[in-house]
Amino acid sequence: MRNKILWAAIVMIFVFLGSSLTCTAADKVYKWKMQAWRSAAEPGMAYYKEIFEEVLPKLTNGRLQIKMYWGGELVATPDMLDAVRAGMIEIGLASSYTYQGAIPVAAVEYGLPFGIRSPAEKYNFMYGKDMADIFGGWRAIDLLREQYAKHGVHLLVSGIDCWPGSFMFTSPIESIKDIEGKKVRASGLMMDWIRKLGGDGVFITGEETYSALQSGAIDGLSWGSSMGMYTTGFHEVAKHFLYPPLMPVNNANIIINKKAWDSLPDDLKIALEQAGMLAGIAHTNHQNWTGEKWGLIQMEKAGVKVHHLEGEDLEKAKEVAFELWDEQAKRSPASKELVGKIKDYMKTMGYLD
């Protein structure tokens, strides 16, 4: 009888300890750092700060707390992948092209010129399920996550924070030939497009771009949508806007240190992914997409002239763009696969023959 009581007591102790350990694990508080490549002054970035610093802790009962930092505050933006992989910061938010040196397919992920046309289509391409008798099933996010995982990071979300990519110039662009000889600040494949048309596509940091335009060191720039370029004041020194957007949809992504991601319980993983999606959707729909028309209106009020590529000029622009698609497909097997998926998507949607 005494032995039975003893064993019962031992069992109860282990049950108690087990439940205590479970509670401790569930109640563990994760305090992480997240750096974005943009400035806190850009209006739509307020959504990221609010959702990650205020909403997410409430959703997780304080178990996941994230502090936002901005471009260059902790690490230089080009060093974001290495910093996240090394655990210097747990989370990085940047344009996908930032990582193309190490992950070639990231250039395609960022967006192809004259490619996918809207954030809704980009979302379907990234996440859409394969449903019977309806389009879908490309699930590009799965291919991309496999590639990022090889570099010690988890790709949390991509293709959610979207914007059109356009150009502004300090002198008129009456035809596509006027791009010849122009030195233009751009990023990703937009630089390559400028170069193929006889211009000089260069990348310089955001804080240097305004003064470079003002001094004549560069002749034009790309800085996302019209709203993004207007709110950063580029309309003051560049009075000519080129339309339509060369890149219908560019996008940012969020990467997480792989070990840090794996350490999270499943409910926090779900909460974090949903937070990333919500912040990106809010940024897109408020600033980057619906703000495009508003930005054009404000620019025209400020004396900016909108120049339209039409007819042969537009066809030439597309011809050069499609050459870039094929060049990107040769950079890696994953790039080839993703370009193939985009072509299939564009044909399904009737944009390509």
LUMLO-108349 format. One record per residue: residue in one letter; x negated, y negated, z negated of N, C-alpha, C in turn. Coordinates in steps of 0.2 Angstrom, whole numbers, plus 5000, padded with zeros to 4 digits. Atoms other than C-alpha are relative to their C-alpha. Example, Ala and Ser with C-alpha at 12.3 -4.5 7.8 and 13.67 -1.06 7.14 Angstrom:
% residues 2
a499650065000493850224961499649945000
s500450065001493250054964500449954997
This chain:
% residues 353
m499650065000500050005000499649945000
r500450065001498649884995499649995007
n500350014993497749925012500549975005
k499550034996499349885021500149924999
i500050085002499449715012499449975003
l500650034998497649685016500049995007
w500050014993497849715034500549955003
a499450054998499449615035499749934999
a500350065002498449475027499549985006
i500550024995497049485040500349985006
v499650014994498249495054500349935000
m499750075000499149335048499449955000
i500550055000497449245046499849995007
f500250014993496949285064500649975004
v499450034997498749235070499949924999
f500050075002498549065061499449975003
l500650024997496749045067500149995008
g499850004993497349085085500449945002
s499550064999498748955084499649944999
s500450065001497548825077499649985005
l500450014995496348845090500449985007
t499650024995497648835103500349935000
c499850075001498348675096499449955001
t500650044999496548605095499849995007
a500250004993496248645113500549955004
a499450044997497948565118499949934998
d500050075002497648415108499349965002
k500650034999495848385114500149935004
v499950064997495648205120499449995005
y500550014994494648175137500049925001
k500150074999493948005139499549995006
w500450004994493347975157499949935002
k500150064996492647835168500150015007
m499950004993493247795185499849945003
q500250064997492447675197500450005007
a499750014993493347605213499549965004
w500550044995492447535228500249935001
r499850074999493547385228499949964994
s500150055006493647225217500750004997
a499450015003494947205204500449945002
a499750064998495347035212500550025006
e499549984994496247135227500650024997
p499449995004498047125222500350074999
g499749935001498547305225499750044995
m500449965005497147375214500350004993
a499750005007498247325199500450064999
y499649935001499247485202499550054997
y500449955003497747585199499849994993
k500250015007497247505183500650014996
e499449995004499047505177500150084999
i499849935001499347695181499550044997
f500549965003497647765176499949984993
e500250025007497347655160500650004996
e499450015004499147635154500550065001
v499549954999500347755162499850074998
l500349935001499247915162500050024993
p500149995008498847905143500750024997
k499349995002500747895140500350075002
l499749934997501148045151499750064997
t500349955003499848145142499950004993
n500050015008500148095124499349984998
g500750035002498448005124499450055001
r500549954999497548165129499549995006
l500450024994496848095145500049925001
q500150085000496147915144499449985005
i500450024995495347835159499849935000
k500250074999494347675160499849985007
m500150024993494347585177499449955000
y500650054998492747505184500149985007
w499950024993492547415200499350005004
g500650004995491347405215499449984997
g500750015002489547415209499949994992
e500050015008489947395190499650054997
l500349955003489247565186499450035004
v500549974995488447635202500249965006
a499950034993488247565220500550055003
t499549964996489647625231499750065004
p500349944996488547725243499750064995
d500249945005487947825227500550034997
m499549985003489647865222500050084999
l499949925000489648055227499450034995
d500549975005487948085218500249984993
a499850015007488547995203500550044997
v499549955002490148095202499750074999
r500349935001489248255205499550014994
a500550005005487948215192500449994993
g499650015006489348175179499849934997
m500150075003488747985177500749974999
i499350025001490547945180500450065002
e499649944998491948075181500450005006
i499550014994493047995195499749955004
g500250054995492647905210500649985005
l499550024996493847805221499749965006
a500350044995493247755238500250025007
s499949984993493447755257499750075002
s500349934998493147935264499449995003
y500650004996491847875276499349994995
t500550015005490747835260499650065000
y500449935002490248025259499850035007
q500149964994490048065278499350025001
g500749985000488148075276499950074998
a500149935003488248225265500650055002
i499449964998490048285271500249975006
p499950024994490148255289500849995002
v499350004999492048295290500349944997
a499750065004492348145278500149945005
a499950054995492148035294500750005003
v499449994997493648115302500649994995
e499550005005494548125286500249924999
y499950075000494447935285500549975005
g499650024995495347915301499750005007
l500250014993495147925320500349945003
p499750064996495347775331500650035005
f499449984996497147785339500250074998
g499849945003497447935328500750004997
i499450005004498847975316500349934999
r499750074999500047825316500249974994
s499750035005500747805299499950034993
p500149965006500547845280500450064999
a499649945000502047955281499850065004
e500249954996501348055295499350034997
k500649975003499648065286500150044994
y499849955005500448135271500350075002
n499849944997501348265281499450045003
f500649974997499648305290499650034994
m500549985006498748325273500450054996
y499649965005500148405262500650045002
g499449974997501548465273500050075000
k500049925000502148645270500250025007
d499849974994502448755285500750034999
m499349995001504348755286500350035006
a499749974994505348865298500449955004
d499650044995506048785313499949925000
i500150075000505248615309499249995000
f500850015000503448535311499750004993
g500350005006502248555297499550054999
g500449955002500948665289499349995002
w500750014999499348585294499550004994
r500349995006498848565276499249985000
a500750024999497148475280499749994993
i500350005007496848445261499750064998
d500349945002496448625259499350015003
l500750004997495048615272499549954997
l500550055002494348455265499850024993
r500249985007494348525247499550055000
e500549955000493348675252499349965001
q500650034999492048555259499749964994
y500250045006491948435244499850054995
a500249955006491848585232499350025001
k500749984999490148635240499549954998
h500450065002489548465234500149994992
g499950015007490048485216500549964998
v499450045002491648385216500650035003
h499349984998493448415217500449945003
l499650054996494448315230500750004997
l499450015003495948255220500649995005
v499550024995496948165233499749975006
s500350034994496648105251500649985004
g499450014995497748025264500649974997
i499450035003498847935251499949925000
d500150075000498047765249499849985007
c500150014992498147705268500149935002
w499950074997497947545278499850015007
p500350014993497747495296499449975000
g500750044999496047445302500049965006
s500050044995495947295312499449965000
f500650044999494647165318500249935000
m500050074999494446975316499349985003
f500650034997493246865326500049934999
t500150075000492546695325500149965006
s499850034993492846665344500550055003
p499449974997494246715355499850075004
i500049944996494446895362500550015005
e499550004995495346875378500150065004
s500049934997494847045385499550044996
i500449955004493947195378499249995002
k500750024998492347135388499749954995
d500350055005492246995375499750024994
i500349975006491647115362499350015001
e500749994999490047135371499549954997
g500550055003488547055362500249984993
k499750025007489647025346499750054995
k500349965006488847075329500650004995
v499349995004490347145319499950044994
r500049965006490447205301500650055000
a499549955000491347365301499850064996
s500249945004491347545293500350065004
g499849944997491547725298500049995008
l499950004992492047755317500149935003
m499850064997492547575319499349975002
m500750024998490647535320499850035006
d500249964994490347665333500549975006
w499650034995491847595343499849935003
i500350064998491147425343499350015004
r500649984996489447495349500150025007
k499949984994490147585363500349955005
l499850064995490947425370499549955000
g500650054998489247335370499949954994
g500250045006489347255352499550034996
d500449975005488347285337500450014994
g499749995006489247365323499650014994
v500550005006488447345306500450004994
f499650005007488947375288499649964995
i500350045006488647245275500550004995
t499649995006489347235258500649945000
g499450055000491047135255499849934997
e500250065003490247005244499549965005
e500450044995489046955259500349985006
t499650014993490346955273500249935001
y499750074999491146785270499449965002
s500650054999489446695270499750025007
a500349984993488846795285500449985006
l499650034995490346745295499949925000
q500050075001490246565289499349975003
s500750024997488346555294499950025007
g500149974993488546645311499650065000
a500449945000487546795306500450065003
i499649954997488946905311500649965004
d499550034996490346865324500750034998
g499449975001491746975317500050054994
l500049955005492347095304500650045000
s499549965002493447235299500150014993
w499949995007494147235282500750024998
g499349975001495747345282500549965004
s499450034997497347265285500049935000
s500050085000497847085289500149974993
m499950035007498447065271499350004996
g500650005003496747125265499549955002
m500450054997495847005276500249934998
y499850065002496946865272499949984992
t500050015007496946885253499249994998
t500750015002495046895253499749935004
g500250074997494946725263499750005007
f500450004994494146785279500449965006
h499750044995495446685289499849935000
e500350075000494546525284499449995004
v500650004996493046575294500050045006
a499949964994493746695307500749995002
k499450024998495146625317500350045006
h499849964994495446765330500150074997
f499849945003496346925325500250055006
l499949964994496347075337500550054998
y499449955001497947185339500150045006
p499849975006498447325338499450034996
p500649975004497447405324499750055004
l500449944997496047515331500250064996
m499849945004496347635317500749994997
p499450015002498147655314500150024992
v500049985007497847745297499350014998
n500649985004496247735287500250024993
n499849985006496247805270499450014995
a500549995005495347815253500150074997
n499949935004495147975242499749994993
i500250005007494848015224499650074999
i500449945002493448135219499950004993
i500149995007493148215202499450054999
n500549955002491648295194500350074999
k499749935000491948485197500050034993
k500049975007491448535179500549964996
a499550045004492548395172500750025002
w499449984997493948445183500250074997
d499849935002493848635178500150004992
s499950005008493748585159500749984998
l499350025002495548515160500550065000
p499549955000497048615155500549995006
d499650004994498348645169500449945000
d499550055000499548515163499749935001
l500450064999498248375163499850005007
k500250004993497648425181500649985004
i499450024996499448405187500249934999
a499950075001499648235178499549965004
l500550044997498048175185500149995008
e499950004993498448225203500649965002
q499450044998500148145202499949934999
a500250075001499447985195499649975006
g500350024994498247975210500449995006
m499550004994499648005222500449934999
l499650055002500747875213499649935001
a500450074999499347735213499949995007
g500150014993498947765231500649985004
i499450014996500747765237500249924998
a499850075002501047605227499649955003
h500450044997499547525234500149995007
t499950004992499947575252500649965001
n499450024998501747525251500149924998
h500050075002501447355242499649965004
q500550054997499847285249499950035008
n500349994993499147385264500550015006
w499649984994500647435274500649955001
t499550054999502147325271499749935000
g500350065000500947185268499749985006
e500350024993500247195286500449945003
k499750054997501647095293500049934996
w500150065004501546965279499449975001
g500650034999499746945281499949975007
l500050034993499946915300500449935000
i499650075000501246775296499649954997
q500450055004500146695283499449985005
m500650024995498646695296500249965005
e499850044995499646625309500249934998
k499950065004500146485297499449964999
a500750035001498346455294499649995006
g500350024994497946435312499650065003
v500349944997497346615316500450025006
k499749984994497746665334499950085000
v500049934999498246845337499950025007
h500149984993497546925353500250075001
h499749934999498347085360499650035005
l500349954995497447225369500650035004
e499549984995498547265384499850035006
g500249984994498547355400499450045000
e500649964999496847415406499549994994
d500450015006496047335390500250064995
l499849965005497047445379499850075002
e500249934998496747605390499350014999
k500850005001494847565389499950014993
a500149995008494947555370500250074998
k499849935002495847725369499550055003
e500549954997494647805381499350004996
v500650005005493147755370500250034994
a499949975006494047805355500050085000
f499949924999494447985362499350035001
e500749984999492547995366499750014993
l500249995007492247975347500350064997
w499749935002493448115343499550065001
d500449944998492448235353499350004997
e500750005003490748175346500150024993
q500049985007491348195328500150075000
a499949925000491948375332499450045000
k500649974999490148415336499650004993
r500550025005489448355319500050064995
s500049945004490048515309500650045002
p499449964998491148665310500749974997
a499450025004492348585297500349945004
s499850064996492348425308500450025006
k499649974994492848525323500750034999
e499349975002494248615314500549944998
l499550065002494948445307500249965006
v499850034994494848365324500550045004
g499549954997495748515331500749994997
k499350015004497148495318500349945002
i499750064998497348315322500250005007
k499850004993497448345341500750045000
d499449965000498748485337500649964997
y499450045003499748365326500249945005
m499850054995499648225339500450025006
k499749974994500248335353500750024997
t499449995002501648395342500549944999
m499650065001502248225338500149965007
g499950034993502148175357499549945001
y500550064998500648055356499550025005
l500549974996499548165366500350055005
d499849954995499848275382499750064998
